[in-house]
Amino acid sequence: ELILTLAVQGKLVPQDPSDEPASELLQKIRTEKARLIAEGKIKRSKLQIEINVDEKPFVTPTDWAWIRLGESMEMLNGKAFKPSDWLPSGLPIVRIQNLNKLEASFNYCDPETISEKNKINDETFLISWSGTPGTSFGAFIWQRGAAALNQHIFKCELIGHAFVPEFLKLSINSQLNVLIAKAQGGVGLQHVTKGTLESLVLVLPPLAEQARIVTRVEELMQLCDALE
């Protein structure tokens, strides 16, 4: 938790004045989004883009920016599979337990019955938005081949190439307590709404610095594992 906190506050690696500033990344996102809207590929969002001062929990380094999660991606929910859709073999169905436990078994489906928006492959960015706080919520990068996505997980299509996916993952996961505090539902199974996720405020460092931060986090996490 400390490593993630320091990472998203810009305290793990030095800043480089020669990096392209995050303001340029914001412009790329907005240009790409305008193009996609004009082409009818995405709908115009009603998301409040402006970020208030009280939504910024700390002072960012120079050339960093703030962004709402929903501004940087389109979120597509998985398919609501029925038990009658399950097959003994075929395309694996990714459920929440398959994100959290590598040993969890898969259900399977007929790939011909699955739309492209519900298909994923290596490097697909996912956000689990339902389950048990502390175990189920969070961002993931899928690395286990072609599969179909079950409901309660968003397939996220990044816009503008403004984030290194690994940095975006750790940035979202550094704010799980914020998301869980806004979760709805009873004791046990809860869910975070799409609107809550889209409104989440994240830092946006320069792209090159994001890559440096990810490398440093990986080094420190390996050290933590070794010490443990």
Buried (B, 14 or more C-beta within 10 A) or exposed (E): EEBBEBBBBBEBBEBEEEBEBBEBBBEBBBEBBEEBEEEEEBEEBEEEEEBEEEEEEEEBBEBBBBBBBBBBBBBBBBBEBEEEBEEEEBBBBBBBBBBBEEEEEBBBBEEEBBEEBBBBEEEBBBBBBBBBBEEBBBBBBBEBEEBBBBBBBBBBBBBBEBBBBBBBBBBBBBBBEBBBEBBEEEEEEBBBEBEBBBBBBBBBBBBEBBBBBBEBBEEBEEEEEEEE
